[in-house]
Amino acid sequence: MGAAVTVRQERSSVSRRLAYFVISVVFANYLLDNFLDVIKIGATPGRIAGSLACLLAIGYLQLRVFSRPGANLRSGRAYLALGAMAVLVYAPLAFFPDELNNMPGFLAGSSLLVLPGRVRWLVFFAVALGNGGIQAWYADDVSSQIYYMIASMVAGLVVYGLSRLPSLVEQLETVRSELAALAVSQERLRFARDLHDLLGFSLSAITLKVELARKMLGTHTERALRELAEVLGIAREALTDVRAVASSYRELSLADEIESACSVLTAAGVATTIETDHPELSPRSRTVLATVLREGVTNLLRHSEATRCAITISSAGGAVSIDIVNDGAPAEVGTERGSGLTNLATRAMAIGGSLFARTSSDGTYRLHAEVPVEPAPQEPAGDARPAGQPMAARFAQVLFTVVVVGYGLMSLSQVAFDYPRIGLPGMAVAVLATAVEVGLVLSLVGRPRVRLNLASSLLVLAAMAVCVYVPVWMYGNPLMGVAGFLAGAAALLLPRPVGWMAFFAVVVTQLLMMWIGFDPGFFWLAYGLYSVMNHGLVLYALTRLRSMVSELHEAREELATAAVAQERLRFARDLHDLLGYSLSAITLKSELTHRLVTIDQDRARQELTEVLEISRQALADVRSVALSYRELSFDEETQSAQALLAAADIEVTVRIEACDRLPKDVTVTLATVLREGVTNLLRHSKAEHCEISLCRNAELVRMDIVNDGISDSARSSRDGSGIGNLTTRVRALGGELHAGLLPDQKFRLRAEIPLPAN
């Protein structure tokens, strides 16, 4: 995926460079056309110098002020430049009334770029209509007036579009980056929901059963042993849930959850009745119902003092419902109280179901959820299209359509000058040919998402060639076909080298037709060159810029996906480092207590008290990880490690220098390394001795965890994700993590983190 993003970004960069080149060429062609008109009408040195200075000043303002990427077009400098542009456009008309009549297009386009709101469109149309009015002052030909009005509008839109689209793409990049951050936030919410739904139940059940086992010690030892065995089973299942949540996969078994709910409620002294009658469910519906059951039982244990509970699962039509009714109604009820019921409602609605909770007048509390047996297929996340992108794409599409249609109308208005010779049939052929070209450009050539194979591309180009050259052959007017559309289409549809060769071949062919067949003279040849190149380049540039919008849209979606994946990895690491430790400690101490029940009940009761504390801390860890906040205390982790190692009959020596005033991120990372190191020692080694030391100097802080259980702990440094997660954390601070055997055959985990200079 990263390679695809890189390729798209490179293509976008090429498109931006090419766009700036095309902008320069198109604007230069506009200016050159007017300069040639000056030379054609009256080429005195004074007129040449004056017109050239005026045209170069307009070009400079357009390229260096209005079309420059990143320019502040709402600044005083931009308004001053717009005023200067107006002077340069209108003042020379007193001296060049027929030569500089295309320059108002630059003023119209720049007004759209600089002026705010509706004012810019009023000025735009005023400039375009004014240009037609100015021509009416000097000529009575209505066709000329219409032509120059259309030409000003089209030129203004070309100036605006070629200058504005790169800025829109830049804005789009910012919007997509924000959407990537939003996707991460949504992923955090999803993780928070899964953590609450899955691990909250397990940890609550552990807490309940440990309390019950502690009460049973000495009076009902066999019952206490059974409860401890169930605690071990729940703790191991919770470890599996940690991996499931971190991997973003979890399909709950409704049957297993029913059995677990019955066991937990019975252990809590709640009389339970369960009735089930439902068809085979889809995995999504089954998982939602199982989650509702799990959350409902969790809430009952946490927030009520129920003595009876009835669970009913039934089907009606194409839906399955679950009702959890108990006689311990909480004081306040509603999906707004806490996040559990809100999460459940979100899950149910996501597959077309519903959920509500209410208290009845008889003091009973009812949680009801209904889901379809077969929910609608889940739409891929990638199909979603946020609101920020289509606006840019729609703007590009409207602009492209208006410019293409405008070029077609300009071509027809020029053909209209020859109406006395070609008559109505000639005009009809010109209209038909131009309409076909415009239709092919808008429907096939200029559509970024339309991919034509080579055969289809050649067929489209052949049809456009017929529309360009046949009317010229029939009526002898070289302007009857929009040859620039054919040139631009060739550059777009054919492979790049061949396409550009075909582009210039169309340009040369147009010049040869005008020169050999019609002998138009130098200035008409220059106009033919200018018009074909400009129309072709504008068609190519606007199409490529539209494609760039789509490519950047897709690239930013992939970046958003990558950001989500990175967030998942971070959650997985936090889950492993925090909850993995707590659940391992619960498992270890429960096993130890199981052995001590018949040997030393006071010691067993003490261990159970510590299990309760660990399980409560684990619940706090669930909230911390879900909210993306967790600041471990190194002192607390040191004390916890000592107690845990001592409970496992491992002799521990701790040598900690005074390390106050360390940066917070350093102490949190060291605490995490200590927690993970002790967890790995307990899981994978048979150590009898462990030494924990921490020292610092002016440049770095170093922590060592050394034990003599070398056989399995050495393998754990290579297998599993724990050491890899710690390495990532330590390197993020510029440090190093080393794990391996020492010459005396002991295993050492060392973390070295540099300290910032004072």
VEXVO-532345 format. One line per field, with one value per residue (C-alpha): residue in one letter; x, y, z. Coordinates in steps of 0.25 Angstrom, whole numbers. Layout:
N
resn = [a|...]
east = [X|...]
north = [Y|...]
up = [Z|...]
END
This chain:
758
resn = [m|g|a|a|v|t|v|r|q|e|r|s|s|v|s|r|r|l|a|y|f|v|i|s|v|v|f|a|n|y|l|l|d|n|f|l|d|v|i|k|i|g|a|t|p|g|r|i|a|g|s|l|a|c|l|l|a|i|g|y|l|q|l|r|v|f|s|r|p|g|a|n|l|r|s|g|r|a|y|l|a|l|g|a|m|a|v|l|v|y|a|p|l|a|f|f|p|d|e|l|n|n|m|p|g|f|l|a|g|s|s|l|l|v|l|p|g|r|v|r|w|l|v|f|f|a|v|a|l|g|n|g|g|i|q|a|w|y|a|d|d|v|s|s|q|i|y|y|m|i|a|s|m|v|a|g|l|v|v|y|g|l|s|r|l|p|s|l|v|e|q|l|e|t|v|r|s|e|l|a|a|l|a|v|s|q|e|r|l|r|f|a|r|d|l|h|d|l|l|g|f|s|l|s|a|i|t|l|k|v|e|l|a|r|k|m|l|g|t|h|t|e|r|a|l|r|e|l|a|e|v|l|g|i|a|r|e|a|l|t|d|v|r|a|v|a|s|s|y|r|e|l|s|l|a|d|e|i|e|s|a|c|s|v|l|t|a|a|g|v|a|t|t|i|e|t|d|h|p|e|l|s|p|r|s|r|t|v|l|a|t|v|l|r|e|g|v|t|n|l|l|r|h|s|e|a|t|r|c|a|i|t|i|s|s|a|g|g|a|v|s|i|d|i|v|n|d|g|a|p|a|e|v|g|t|e|r|g|s|g|l|t|n|l|a|t|r|a|m|a|i|g|g|s|l|f|a|r|t|s|s|d|g|t|y|r|l|h|a|e|v|p|v|e|p|a|p|q|e|p|a|g|d|a|r|p|a|g|q|p|m|a|a|r|f|a|q|v|l|f|t|v|v|v|v|g|y|g|l|m|s|l|s|q|v|a|f|d|y|p|r|i|g|l|p|g|m|a|v|a|v|l|a|t|a|v|e|v|g|l|v|l|s|l|v|g|r|p|r|v|r|l|n|l|a|s|s|l|l|v|l|a|a|m|a|v|c|v|y|v|p|v|w|m|y|g|n|p|l|m|g|v|a|g|f|l|a|g|a|a|a|l|l|l|p|r|p|v|g|w|m|a|f|f|a|v|v|v|t|q|l|l|m|m|w|i|g|f|d|p|g|f|f|w|l|a|y|g|l|y|s|v|m|n|h|g|l|v|l|y|a|l|t|r|l|r|s|m|v|s|e|l|h|e|a|r|e|e|l|a|t|a|a|v|a|q|e|r|l|r|f|a|r|d|l|h|d|l|l|g|y|s|l|s|a|i|t|l|k|s|e|l|t|h|r|l|v|t|i|d|q|d|r|a|r|q|e|l|t|e|v|l|e|i|s|r|q|a|l|a|d|v|r|s|v|a|l|s|y|r|e|l|s|f|d|e|e|t|q|s|a|q|a|l|l|a|a|a|d|i|e|v|t|v|r|i|e|a|c|d|r|l|p|k|d|v|t|v|t|l|a|t|v|l|r|e|g|v|t|n|l|l|r|h|s|k|a|e|h|c|e|i|s|l|c|r|n|a|e|l|v|r|m|d|i|v|n|d|g|i|s|d|s|a|r|s|s|r|d|g|s|g|i|g|n|l|t|t|r|v|r|a|l|g|g|e|l|h|a|g|l|l|p|d|q|k|f|r|l|r|a|e|i|p|l|p|a|n]
east = [0|11|17|4|3|17|14|1|9|19|9|2|15|18|4|6|19|12|1|10|16|3|-2|11|9|-6|-4|8|-1|-12|-2|5|-8|-10|4|3|-10|-2|9|-2|-9|2|16|23|34|26|14|22|29|17|8|20|22|7|6|18|13|0|7|16|4|-4|8|15|3|-10|-6|6|3|1|-1|-10|-21|-28|-16|-15|-4|-14|-24|-13|-9|-23|-25|-12|-17|-30|-21|-13|-25|-33|-24|-17|-31|-30|-18|-20|-36|-35|-22|-23|-37|-34|-27|-41|-41|-29|-36|-49|-41|-33|-45|-51|-38|-37|-50|-60|-73|-84|-76|-66|-76|-83|-69|-66|-79|-77|-64|-68|-81|-73|-63|-74|-79|-65|-65|-79|-73|-63|-71|-85|-83|-92|-84|-71|-78|-83|-70|-62|-72|-71|-56|-55|-63|-56|-42|-46|-51|-38|-29|-38|-38|-23|-19|-29|-29|-15|-19|-32|-23|-14|-27|-31|-18|-21|-35|-31|-21|-32|-40|-29|-28|-43|-42|-32|-42|-53|-43|-41|-55|-57|-46|-52|-65|-58|-50|-62|-71|-61|-51|-60|-68|-56|-50|-63|-65|-51|-54|-67|-62|-49|-58|-66|-54|-49|-62|-62|-48|-48|-63|-66|-52|-57|-66|-54|-45|-56|-57|-42|-42|-52|-44|-33|-41|-47|-33|-28|-40|-38|-23|-29|-39|-27|-21|-35|-37|-23|-24|-38|-45|-55|-67|-74|-81|-95|-96|-83|-88|-101|-93|-84|-95|-102|-89|-86|-100|-101|-88|-93|-106|-115|-126|-126|-135|-131|-140|-135|-142|-136|-131|-117|-111|-101|-88|-90|-104|-99|-88|-97|-106|-95|-89|-103|-104|-90|-92|-105|-100|-88|-97|-105|-93|-88|-100|-111|-114|-123|-127|-134|-131|-139|-132|-141|-136|-147|-150|-161|-161|-147|-142|-137|-139|-132|-139|-131|-140|-136|-142|-130|-134|-124|-127|-125|-127|-124|-114|-108|-103|-89|-84|-88|-102|-98|-88|-98|-109|-98|-95|-109|-113|-101|-107|-121|-126|-130|-128|-134|-134|-145|-150|-164|-174|-172|-157|-152|-141|-142|-131|-137|-129|-134|-126|-129|-125|-118|-113|-111|-97|-86|-81|-66|-61|-53|-66|-69|-67|-66|-72|-59|-55|-67|-68|-54|-57|-71|-64|-54|-65|-73|-61|-57|-71|-72|-58|-61|-74|-69|-58|-68|-77|-65|-61|-76|-76|-63|-70|-82|-73|-73|-88|-90|-81|-84|-99|-108|-103|-89|-94|-102|-89|-81|-91|-92|-77|-74|-86|-80|-66|-71|-79|-68|-59|-69|-73|-60|-48|-49|-54|-43|-50|-53|-42|-42|-34|-25|-35|-46|-37|-33|-48|-51|-39|-44|-58|-52|-43|-55|-62|-49|-45|-57|-64|-51|-50|-65|-66|-52|-52|-40|-47|-60|-54|-48|-34|-29|-39|-33|-19|-22|-30|-18|-9|-19|-23|-10|2|10|21|12|1|10|15|1|-2|9|5|-9|-3|6|-6|-14|-3|-1|-16|-16|-4|-5|-20|-24|-11|-16|-3|6|-3|-14|-4|0|-14|-16|-4|-8|-23|-19|-8|-17|-29|-21|-13|-25|-32|-21|-17|-32|-33|-20|-24|-37|-30|-20|-32|-37|-23|-20|-34|-30|-16|-22|-32|-20|-12|-25|-25|-10|-12|-23|-14|-3|-13|-17|-2|-1|-14|-8|5|-3|-12|0|8|-3|-14|-5|3|-9|-16|-3|-1|-16|-13|0|-6|-19|-10|-2|-15|-20|-8|-9|-23|-21|-7|-7|-21|-16|-6|-16|-26|-14|-12|-27|-27|-15|-23|-34|-25|-19|-33|-38|-25|-27|-41|-35|-25|-36|-41|-27|-24|-38|-36|-21|-16|-7|4|11|18|32|31|18|23|36|27|18|29|36|22|19|33|33|19|26|37|47|58|58|69|65|76|69|77|70|64|54|52|53|45|31|32|45|39|26|35|44|32|26|40|40|26|28|42|36|24|33|41|29|23|36|46|49|57|61|68|65|72|66|75|74|85|87|97|97|95|86|78|80|71|75|66|75|71|76|65|72|66|52|54|65|55|45|54|52|38|26|23|27|42|38|28|38|48|39|36|50|55|44|52|65|69|73|68|76|72|82|91|102|116|111|99|89|78|78|68|75|68|77|70|77|74|71|82|78]
north = [0|10|8|11|24|28|25|34|45|45|45|57|64|62|67|80|83|80|88|100|98|97|110|117|112|115|129|132|128|138|149|145|145|159|163|158|166|178|175|171|184|195|190|204|203|211|202|189|194|199|187|177|185|184|169|165|173|166|152|155|159|147|137|143|148|142|128|126|114|118|133|140|145|153|162|177|173|164|175|185|176|174|189|189|178|186|198|190|184|196|208|202|200|215|212|197|196|183|177|175|170|157|163|165|150|151|162|154|141|149|155|142|138|151|157|151|144|149|161|153|147|161|167|154|156|171|170|159|167|180|174|171|186|191|183|189|203|200|190|187|172|165|152|159|164|151|144|154|152|137|138|147|137|125|131|136|122|116|126|124|108|106|116|111|95|94|102|93|81|86|89|75|70|77|72|58|59|63|52|42|48|46|32|30|35|26|14|19|19|5|0|6|-1|-14|-13|-9|-20|-31|-29|-22|-34|-43|-34|-32|-47|-49|-39|-45|-60|-56|-49|-61|-70|-62|-63|-78|-81|-89|-92|-97|-100|-109|-98|-88|-97|-98|-83|-81|-91|-83|-70|-77|-80|-66|-60|-69|-65|-50|-52|-57|-46|-36|-42|-42|-28|-24|-31|-25|-39|-45|-54|-57|-70|-68|-82|-79|-66|-72|-83|-72|-63|-75|-78|-64|-60|-73|-70|-56|-63|-58|-68|-69|-75|-76|-79|-79|-82|-76|-80|-81|-66|-60|-57|-42|-44|-55|-46|-34|-43|-49|-35|-30|-42|-40|-25|-27|-37|-28|-17|-25|-29|-15|-7|-15|-23|-33|-46|-52|-51|-56|-57|-60|-61|-63|-60|-54|-52|-49|-44|-49|-42|-44|-39|-38|-35|-34|-29|-20|-7|4|17|23|16|20|19|32|26|21|16|1|3|14|4|-7|2|6|-8|-12|-1|-3|-16|-11|-15|-7|-6|0|-1|3|1|-4|1|-12|-9|-19|-15|-19|-19|-22|-23|-28|-31|-37|-52|-48|-33|-26|-27|-18|-8|-6|5|10|13|24|38|49|62|70|63|64|79|80|69|76|89|83|76|89|97|87|86|101|102|91|96|110|106|99|112|121|112|112|128|128|119|128|139|130|128|136|126|112|115|107|93|97|103|90|82|90|90|75|72|82|75|61|66|73|61|51|60|62|47|39|47|56|47|43|30|25|16|12|1|4|0|8|20|19|18|31|38|33|39|52|53|51|63|71|69|65|78|85|77|79|94|99|106|102|106|97|86|88|82|85|75|64|68|68|55|49|53|48|34|29|25|37|37|33|43|55|51|50|64|71|63|69|83|81|75|87|97|89|89|104|107|98|98|112|121|129|137|137|143|133|122|127|128|113|109|117|112|97|97|105|97|84|88|93|80|72|81|81|66|63|73|66|53|58|62|47|41|50|46|31|34|41|30|20|29|30|14|14|24|14|2|10|13|-2|-5|5|-1|-15|-11|-4|-16|-25|-17|-13|-23|-35|-32|-31|-44|-52|-47|-51|-65|-67|-63|-71|-83|-80|-78|-91|-98|-91|-93|-106|-103|-88|-82|-68|-67|-71|-60|-50|-55|-53|-39|-36|-42|-33|-21|-25|-28|-14|-8|-16|-10|4|0|-3|11|16|9|12|27|26|31|24|29|17|20|15|14|6|-3|-6|-9|-18|-25|-28|-34|-42|-48|-51|-58|-67|-71|-63|-56|-42|-31|-17|-5|8|21|34|36|48|59|49|53|47|40|33|29|23|16|10|6|-1|-8|-13|-18|-25|-31|-37|-42|-49|-55|-61|-66|-72|-75|-84|-73|-74|-60|-47|-34|-20|-8|6|16|30|40|53|47|35|26|11|-1|-15|-27|-40|-54|-68|-75|-75|-86|-80|-66|-65|-71|-61|-49|-55|-60|-53|-38|-33|-29|-24|-14|-10|-7|2|9|11|15|25|33|31|19|5|-8|-21|-35|-47|-56|-51|-59|-64|-71|-61|-54|-39|-29|-15|-2|11|24|37|49|63|73|83]
up = [0|3|-11|-17|-9|-13|-28|-27|-20|-30|-41|-34|-33|-48|-51|-43|-50|-63|-59|-57|-70|-77|-70|-75|-89|-90|-84|-93|-105|-101|-100|-113|-121|-117|-120|-134|-136|-132|-142|-153|-152|-150|-146|-142|-132|-122|-123|-123|-110|-103|-106|-102|-89|-86|-89|-82|-69|-70|-72|-60|-51|-55|-53|-41|-33|-37|-41|-32|-23|-8|-12|-2|-11|0|3|0|-10|-18|-18|-23|-34|-38|-39|-47|-56|-59|-63|-72|-79|-81|-83|-95|-102|-106|-114|-118|-119|-128|-124|-109|-109|-102|-90|-82|-80|-71|-63|-62|-57|-47|-42|-39|-31|-23|-20|-10|-11|-21|-24|-32|-41|-44|-48|-56|-65|-65|-71|-81|-85|-85|-95|-105|-102|-105|-119|-122|-121|-132|-141|-144|-146|-136|-138|-134|-122|-118|-120|-112|-100|-101|-102|-90|-82|-86|-85|-71|-67|-73|-65|-52|-54|-57|-45|-35|-37|-31|-19|-18|-18|-7|1|-2|4|17|18|15|26|36|31|34|48|49|44|56|66|61|62|76|79|73|82|94|91|89|102|110|104|105|116|125|127|129|140|147|147|153|164|167|168|176|186|187|188|199|207|205|210|223|222|208|203|191|186|188|179|168|168|167|155|148|151|144|132|131|132|121|112|115|110|97|97|98|86|78|81|77|64|61|61|70|68|81|83|88|94|102|107|112|119|125|129|136|144|148|152|160|167|171|177|166|163|148|137|123|111|97|84|71|57|53|53|44|51|52|59|68|72|75|83|91|94|99|108|113|115|122|132|135|137|146|155|155|157|163|175|168|173|161|146|134|120|108|94|84|69|61|46|42|55|68|81|95|108|121|133|147|160|164|156|157|162|148|135|121|110|114|127|125|111|112|107|97|91|90|84|73|70|69|60|51|46|46|60|72|87|99|114|124|138|141|151|159|161|150|140|126|115|101|88|74|62|48|46|33|34|21|15|21|12|11|18|6|-1|8|1|11|8|6|-7|-16|-15|-22|-32|-35|-37|-47|-55|-56|-60|-70|-76|-77|-84|-94|-98|-98|-108|-117|-117|-120|-132|-137|-136|-144|-155|-155|-161|-174|-174|-187|-194|-187|-185|-176|-179|-176|-163|-160|-163|-154|-142|-143|-144|-132|-124|-126|-122|-110|-106|-108|-100|-88|-88|-91|-93|-81|-70|-60|-57|-71|-75|-90|-96|-108|-118|-112|-111|-126|-129|-122|-128|-142|-139|-135|-147|-156|-149|-151|-165|-173|-171|-175|-188|-191|-189|-190|-176|-167|-155|-156|-147|-133|-136|-122|-116|-125|-121|-106|-107|-114|-103|-92|-99|-105|-97|-93|-104|-115|-110|-110|-124|-129|-122|-130|-142|-141|-139|-152|-160|-157|-161|-174|-177|-175|-183|-195|-197|-193|-193|-181|-179|-167|-157|-159|-158|-145|-141|-145|-137|-125|-125|-127|-116|-106|-108|-107|-95|-87|-90|-86|-73|-68|-70|-63|-52|-50|-50|-39|-30|-31|-29|-17|-12|-13|-7|5|8|8|17|26|26|29|41|46|44|52|63|64|66|77|84|82|89|100|102|102|112|122|122|118|131|140|134|135|150|153|147|154|168|166|163|175|184|178|184|197|200|207|213|218|217|223|212|201|207|205|191|188|193|184|172|175|175|162|155|160|154|141|140|141|130|121|122|121|108|102|105|100|113|123|132|139|152|153|168|168|157|165|177|169|163|176|182|169|169|183|182|171|181|173|181|176|179|175|174|169|169|172|159|162|152|140|128|129|116|121|134|127|117|128|136|124|121|136|135|122|127|140|132|122|134|140|127|121|131|143|150|165|166|159|160|156|156|151|150|142|139|132|118|120|129|129|135|136|139|141|144|144|137|124|116|112|115|104|94|98|94|80|80|83|82|96|93|80|86|96|86|78|91|95|81|80|91|84|93|91|97|98|102|103|110|119|120|134|127|132|124|124|118|117|114|111|109|106|115|109|112|123]
END
